[in-house]
Amino acid sequence: MNTSDFDYQLPPEFIAQTPLEPRDSSRLLVLDRQSGQITHAIFRQIGQYLHPGDLLVVNETRVIPARLYAHKADSGGKVELLLLKKVDPLTWEALVGGKGLHAGRKLRLEMSGASDPVPAVEIVEALEGSRRLVRFSEPLEPYLALAGHVPLPPYIHTTLADPERYQTVYATRPGSSAAPTAGLHFTPELIRGLKAQGVSFANVTLHVGLDTFAPVTEDDPLEHKIHTEWCQVSPETAQVINQTKQSGGRMVAVGTTSVRCLESAAAHAPQGQTVVPFTGNTALFIYPGYYFHAVDAMVTNFHLPRSTLIMLVSAFAGREQILSAYETAKREGYRFYSFGDAMLIL
């Protein structure tokens, strides 16, 4: 297996720059992974492919305004911070942009409308590449609304008029650096309609880090170091999942983040249970050859070439079948990536 096996060509015009309105008007490519049959639909028609007793598992994480701008305290040089993960109440792992950002460097945050002193910032450790551990003089969360900006992916060049459009309608638990984009297609009305037809919903949490979307640069994907993300499957959700599986319902994961969360919880389950409650960091890397313990079907978007995400969906449906479906989507004019169209893999 080589990383190049998961490459494909995508002209820039296929990359969606803005979300469609309403949310559920995006297109839906339905792939039957057993037969290879492809059906084209609109996302609001997803209920036609779900059965009473199925369980949709959604990631209720919420994107924080994780992009910060700052200046070097001594020289005034510009610095950009992208928060990746909270390490302790005062310390965050971040990507930094700027020169000379070594341990001990002090920064001043830019903050709109702040009359009181803003938290001081110090780089406390240089990690690999542009990663740094940065420590704030007080907890940052109360200041994020004034200092932070929504961290849209680098391939989106159009300003987002409404930042809430980069949140799912069920996002309640702040902590992500990027949205779990498969969930962006759901509306409250669609959720009510699916529940009315006997489809249930359950929540998990996985706080998304940007490594999820980064291309794999190693020739051998097994040499790629996937970074950890914090996730949680609550006792209540674990109980619903186990009851659903025991009664013959399908576990439909909404997004690759929900897949990683569910499969991480399944890895600790004893025989006779699908998952157990789980809270902690996961470094689960799913690639072809992986056996899925919990997930029966998957809602997902179209992913970047050479990414861990296209490897994950290839593990679920087969590399050749996924790449063929992507070529079909290109011929049919589907929109790709975060604000793009969706796939349902059954």
Backbone torsions as a table, in degrees:
resi	resn	phi	psi	omega
1	MET	NA	126.7	178.2
2	ASN	-118.7	151.6	176.4
3	THR	-59.1	-34.6	179.7
4	SER	-63.5	-18.0	177.2
5	ASP	-65.9	-16.5	-176.4
6	PHE	-111.5	23.7	179.4
7	ASP	-95.0	149.7	170.7
8	TYR	-156.2	159.3	-178.0
9	GLN	-92.9	132.3	178.3
10	LEU	-134.8	107.5	175.5
11	PRO	-59.4	144.9	-175.0
12	PRO	-56.7	-28.5	-177.2
13	GLU	-67.1	-12.2	177.2
14	PHE	-83.3	-12.6	-176.9
15	ILE	-82.5	115.2	-178.1
16	ALA	-65.1	127.7	-179.5
17	GLN	-97.5	-21.6	-179.7
18	THR	-138.1	150.6	177.2
19	PRO	-76.8	152.4	175.4
20	LEU	-80.4	153.9	173.6
21	GLU	-124.1	136.5	-8.7
22	PRO	-70.2	171.2	-174.4
23	ARG	-54.6	-41.8	-173.3
24	ASP	-85.0	12.8	177.2
25	SER	-90.0	-0.6	175.9
26	SER	-65.9	162.6	-180.0
27	ARG	-83.2	159.0	-178.9
28	LEU	-134.4	116.3	173.6
29	LEU	-93.6	119.1	-177.9
30	VAL	-101.4	119.6	-178.3
31	LEU	-113.6	119.1	171.8
32	ASP	-86.7	109.2	-172.1
33	ARG	-74.6	-13.8	176.7
34	GLN	-81.4	-46.6	-177.2
35	SER	-94.2	-20.5	-175.1
36	GLY	82.5	1.4	-178.3
37	GLN	-68.6	139.4	178.1
38	ILE	-116.5	133.1	176.6
39	THR	-124.2	141.8	179.4
40	HIS	-105.4	133.2	-177.8
41	ALA	-147.1	-179.2	171.4
42	ILE	-105.1	146.3	-170.8
43	PHE	-57.8	-35.4	-178.6
44	ARG	-65.3	-10.4	176.8
45	GLN	-91.4	9.4	-174.8
46	ILE	-58.9	-28.0	179.4
47	GLY	-60.8	-22.0	178.2
48	GLN	-66.8	-19.3	-176.5
49	TYR	-108.9	4.9	177.9
50	LEU	-112.5	155.8	-176.5
51	HIS	-117.2	151.6	170.0
52	PRO	-55.1	134.6	-176.5
53	GLY	98.8	-15.0	174.6
54	ASP	-69.6	153.3	-179.9
55	LEU	-123.7	118.8	173.7
56	LEU	-89.8	123.7	-179.6
57	VAL	-106.6	117.2	-174.7
58	VAL	-113.3	152.2	178.9
59	ASN	-96.1	113.7	-173.9
60	GLU	-90.2	16.1	176.8
61	THR	-61.9	153.7	178.6
62	ARG	-122.6	136.7	-179.8
63	VAL	-72.7	130.7	174.6
64	ILE	-92.4	155.4	175.8
65	PRO	-72.7	80.6	-164.4
66	ALA	-88.6	-5.5	179.5
67	ARG	-94.0	120.5	-177.6
68	LEU	-119.7	147.9	175.1
69	TYR	-115.5	141.8	-175.6
70	ALA	-148.9	175.4	175.3
71	HIS	-131.4	147.5	173.0
72	LYS	-64.4	132.1	-174.1
73	ALA	-63.8	-31.0	-175.9
74	ASP	-89.2	-40.2	-173.4
75	SER	-108.3	-17.9	-177.6
76	GLY	83.3	2.5	179.2
77	GLY	-61.1	147.1	-175.7
78	LYS	-76.3	143.6	179.3
79	VAL	-138.3	141.7	174.0
80	GLU	-119.3	134.2	178.4
81	LEU	-117.7	136.6	173.1
82	LEU	-123.8	106.4	-177.0
83	LEU	-67.3	130.9	-179.9
84	LEU	-108.0	-42.7	-172.3
85	LYS	-159.9	136.2	177.2
86	LYS	-82.6	126.6	-177.6
87	VAL	-95.6	-42.8	175.1
88	ASP	-152.4	-179.9	-174.1
89	PRO	-55.1	-25.0	-176.9
90	LEU	-114.9	-12.8	-170.0
91	THR	-114.8	136.0	178.3
92	TRP	-128.9	148.2	165.4
93	GLU	-87.4	134.3	-174.8
94	ALA	-144.7	154.2	164.8
95	LEU	-89.0	135.8	-178.9
96	VAL	-122.1	143.6	175.2
97	GLY	-119.3	123.6	-177.1
98	GLY	148.0	169.3	-176.7
99	LYS	-102.4	150.6	174.6
100	GLY	67.3	30.4	-175.6
101	LEU	-93.4	71.7	-177.7
102	HIS	-98.1	170.7	178.7
103	ALA	-58.2	136.4	-178.5
104	GLY	96.7	-12.1	-179.8
105	ARG	-70.9	132.9	-179.9
106	LYS	-104.1	143.2	-175.7
107	LEU	-127.6	157.7	171.9
108	ARG	-117.0	126.5	179.3
109	LEU	-74.2	142.4	166.3
110	GLU	-83.3	133.3	-177.5
111	MET	-147.5	123.2	-177.8
112	SER	-80.0	134.2	173.2
113	GLY	71.0	17.6	-178.2
114	ALA	-91.9	121.2	178.1
115	SER	-95.7	-28.9	179.0
116	ASP	-85.5	162.4	176.1
117	PRO	-57.9	139.8	-179.9
118	VAL	-91.1	158.8	179.8
119	PRO	-60.1	140.1	172.5
120	ALA	-76.2	151.3	-177.7
121	VAL	-127.6	137.3	175.9
122	GLU	-137.0	135.9	172.8
123	ILE	-79.4	120.4	-173.7
124	VAL	-105.5	-18.6	178.9
125	GLU	-158.9	135.5	174.1
126	ALA	-91.4	123.7	176.9
127	LEU	-100.6	-165.0	-178.3
128	GLU	-70.0	145.4	178.4
129	GLY	61.1	-132.1	-178.7
130	SER	-95.8	13.9	177.9
131	ARG	-80.1	141.8	175.9
132	ARG	-142.3	152.7	163.9
133	LEU	-92.6	126.0	179.9
134	VAL	-120.8	140.2	-178.2
135	ARG	-118.3	132.9	177.5
136	PHE	-99.9	152.3	-176.9
137	SER	-73.7	-15.4	175.4
138	GLU	-153.6	164.1	-178.2
139	PRO	-54.5	137.5	-171.8
140	LEU	-83.4	-26.5	-170.2
141	GLU	-51.7	-41.7	-179.9
142	PRO	-64.1	-16.2	-176.4
143	TYR	-102.2	-6.6	-172.9
144	LEU	-62.9	-35.2	-179.4
145	ALA	-62.7	-30.0	-179.2
146	LEU	-91.4	-33.7	-173.1
147	ALA	-100.7	-24.3	-170.2
148	GLY	-93.4	158.1	177.0
149	HIS	-131.6	147.8	-179.7
150	VAL	-65.0	126.4	-175.6
151	PRO	-88.4	79.1	177.8
152	LEU	-65.0	150.5	178.8
153	PRO	-59.2	153.2	-174.9
154	PRO	-66.0	-18.5	179.6
155	TYR	-85.8	-2.2	174.8
156	ILE	-99.0	117.5	-173.9
157	HIS	-109.6	-4.0	-179.6
158	THR	-96.2	133.6	179.2
159	THR	-64.4	134.7	179.9
160	LEU	-86.7	117.3	-174.9
161	ALA	-64.9	-39.5	-177.8
162	ASP	-121.2	107.4	-178.8
163	PRO	-56.8	-26.0	179.2
164	GLU	-65.4	-16.6	-179.7
165	ARG	-73.0	-12.1	174.1
166	TYR	-100.1	21.4	173.3
167	GLN	-123.9	146.5	170.2
168	THR	-72.2	159.9	-178.8
169	VAL	-71.9	-13.5	-179.9
170	TYR	-110.3	16.2	-179.3
171	ALA	-71.4	117.8	-176.6
172	THR	-130.5	-15.4	-172.1
173	ARG	-117.4	98.5	-175.7
174	PRO	-61.4	142.2	176.3
175	GLY	162.6	-9.6	-174.5
176	SER	-92.9	149.8	171.4
177	SER	-92.8	-9.5	178.5
178	ALA	-151.8	155.4	-177.8
179	ALA	-79.4	147.2	167.8
180	PRO	-78.0	90.1	-159.0
181	THR	-70.7	-20.1	177.2
182	ALA	-61.9	-26.7	-179.5
183	GLY	-81.3	-8.8	-177.6
184	LEU	-66.1	-16.5	-175.6
185	HIS	-82.2	-13.6	-175.9
186	PHE	-82.9	141.1	172.4
187	THR	-115.7	159.7	176.4
188	PRO	-57.7	-37.0	-179.3
189	GLU	-66.1	-41.2	179.0
190	LEU	-65.3	-41.0	178.5
191	ILE	-62.0	-43.8	178.3
192	ARG	-61.8	-41.3	-179.9
193	GLY	-64.5	-40.4	178.9
194	LEU	-66.4	-40.1	177.8
195	LYS	-63.4	-37.3	-180.0
196	ALA	-64.8	-26.9	179.5
197	GLN	-92.3	7.6	173.5
198	GLY	98.0	9.8	175.8
199	VAL	-90.8	131.5	-178.7
200	SER	-100.1	163.7	177.8
201	PHE	-126.5	145.2	173.1
202	ALA	-139.6	150.9	-176.2
203	ASN	-107.8	139.1	165.0
204	VAL	-126.6	172.5	176.0
205	THR	-131.8	128.2	166.7
206	LEU	-137.3	118.7	179.4
207	HIS	-81.2	115.4	-168.9
208	VAL	-79.5	127.8	172.0
209	GLY	-101.3	158.4	-175.5
210	LEU	-68.7	-18.5	178.1
211	ASP	-60.9	-26.8	179.1
212	THR	-54.9	-34.8	-173.2
213	PHE	-99.5	-6.7	-174.0
214	ALA	-72.3	140.6	175.0
215	PRO	-62.8	148.5	173.7
216	VAL	-81.6	122.4	-175.2
217	THR	-94.0	-19.8	178.7
218	GLU	-74.3	145.9	177.2
219	ASP	-64.7	-37.5	177.5
220	ASP	-100.2	112.0	-176.9
221	PRO	-60.5	-22.7	179.8
222	LEU	-69.9	-14.1	176.2
223	GLU	-87.3	-6.7	-178.7
224	HIS	-72.9	132.3	177.2
225	LYS	-94.0	107.6	178.8
226	ILE	-85.4	131.9	-175.4
227	HIS	-83.9	155.7	-174.0
228	THR	-77.2	151.2	173.4
229	GLU	-133.5	144.1	-178.6
230	TRP	-83.0	133.5	178.9
231	CYS	-142.2	163.8	-178.6
232	GLN	-149.2	131.1	166.9
233	VAL	-116.1	112.5	-174.7
234	SER	-73.1	160.8	175.2
235	PRO	-56.5	-37.6	-179.5
236	GLU	-65.7	-44.1	179.3
237	THR	-66.8	-41.3	178.4
238	ALA	-59.4	-40.7	179.6
239	GLN	-64.0	-43.9	179.8
240	VAL	-63.4	-41.8	-179.9
241	ILE	-62.3	-47.6	-178.6
242	ASN	-64.0	-39.4	178.0
243	GLN	-65.9	-40.5	179.6
244	THR	-62.2	-46.4	-179.2
245	LYS	-64.6	-40.2	-178.7
246	GLN	-66.6	-28.8	-179.8
247	SER	-91.9	3.9	174.7
248	GLY	92.9	5.6	177.8
249	GLY	-77.7	159.2	179.5
250	ARG	-93.4	143.6	175.4
251	MET	-93.0	109.8	-177.6
252	VAL	-107.8	107.4	-179.1
253	ALA	-83.4	127.6	176.7
254	VAL	-92.5	97.5	177.3
255	GLY	97.6	153.3	178.7
256	THR	-66.4	-25.3	178.0
257	THR	-67.8	-40.4	175.8
258	SER	-64.9	-36.9	177.2
259	VAL	-59.3	-49.6	-178.4
260	ARG	-62.6	-39.0	179.8
261	CYS	-65.0	-47.9	-178.7
262	LEU	-64.7	-44.0	-178.4
263	GLU	-70.0	-29.2	174.7
264	SER	-66.5	-40.7	177.7
265	ALA	-69.9	-32.8	179.5
266	ALA	-69.5	-28.9	-177.9
267	ALA	-63.6	-20.6	-177.8
268	HIS	-103.6	3.7	-173.0
269	ALA	-83.1	137.6	174.9
270	PRO	-75.2	168.1	178.6
271	GLN	-59.8	135.4	-179.0
272	GLY	98.8	-11.0	175.3
273	GLN	-122.7	147.0	178.7
274	THR	-81.8	-47.4	179.1
275	VAL	-137.3	164.4	169.0
276	VAL	-125.6	159.9	174.7
277	PRO	-55.6	141.1	-176.2
278	PHE	-146.9	132.5	173.3
279	THR	-138.9	124.8	178.6
280	GLY	155.6	-170.8	-179.7
281	ASN	-85.3	142.8	174.1
282	THR	-123.7	137.6	173.2
283	ALA	-120.6	27.8	-177.5
284	LEU	-64.5	124.0	179.6
285	PHE	-113.5	111.8	-176.7
286	ILE	-102.3	120.9	179.8
287	TYR	-142.4	168.6	-176.3
288	PRO	-51.7	134.6	-173.2
289	GLY	108.0	-15.3	179.1
290	TYR	-72.9	138.8	175.4
291	TYR	-97.5	122.2	-179.2
292	PHE	-82.3	127.2	-177.2
293	HIS	-96.8	-28.0	-171.7
294	ALA	-118.3	-35.0	-167.4
295	VAL	-90.7	128.1	178.0
296	ASP	-104.2	-25.7	-179.8
297	ALA	-152.9	164.3	-170.3
298	MET	-147.4	132.8	168.1
299	VAL	-100.1	129.2	-175.9
300	THR	-153.5	161.8	173.4
301	ASN	-93.6	-175.4	176.8
302	PHE	-91.9	129.1	-166.5
303	HIS	-103.8	162.4	179.1
304	LEU	-65.2	146.2	174.4
305	PRO	-62.9	150.2	175.0
306	ARG	62.5	20.1	-179.7
307	SER	-98.2	160.5	176.1
308	THR	-64.6	-22.9	-178.3
309	LEU	-74.1	-39.7	177.2
310	ILE	-69.9	-27.5	173.8
311	MET	-67.8	-39.1	179.8
312	LEU	-63.5	-48.7	-178.9
313	VAL	-68.7	-28.5	175.2
314	SER	-67.7	-34.8	175.2
315	ALA	-63.8	-32.5	-176.8
316	PHE	-80.5	-39.4	-171.9
317	ALA	-121.0	-3.7	-178.0
318	GLY	96.9	131.8	-175.8
319	ARG	-59.9	-48.8	-177.2
320	GLU	-62.1	-39.3	-178.8
321	GLN	-68.2	-39.2	178.7
322	ILE	-66.9	-47.7	-178.8
323	LEU	-64.0	-35.5	176.0
324	SER	-65.8	-40.6	178.2
325	ALA	-64.4	-37.7	177.4
326	TYR	-63.7	-39.9	177.5
327	GLU	-65.0	-39.0	175.3
328	THR	-61.9	-44.3	179.7
329	ALA	-60.6	-39.2	177.8
330	LYS	-64.7	-44.6	179.6
331	ARG	-62.4	-33.2	-177.2
332	GLU	-88.7	0.6	175.6
333	GLY	78.5	28.0	176.5
334	TYR	-67.6	156.6	177.9
335	ARG	-99.1	138.0	-171.2
336	PHE	-107.8	159.6	171.3
337	TYR	75.3	-155.0	-162.9
338	SER	-57.3	-43.2	179.8
339	PHE	-98.4	15.6	-175.8
340	GLY	-89.6	-164.5	-178.1
341	ASP	-82.0	179.8	-171.4
342	ALA	-122.4	161.1	170.1
343	MET	-120.4	146.0	167.5
344	LEU	-118.7	115.6	-179.2
345	ILE	-104.3	116.6	-176.3
346	LEU	-107.8	NA	NA
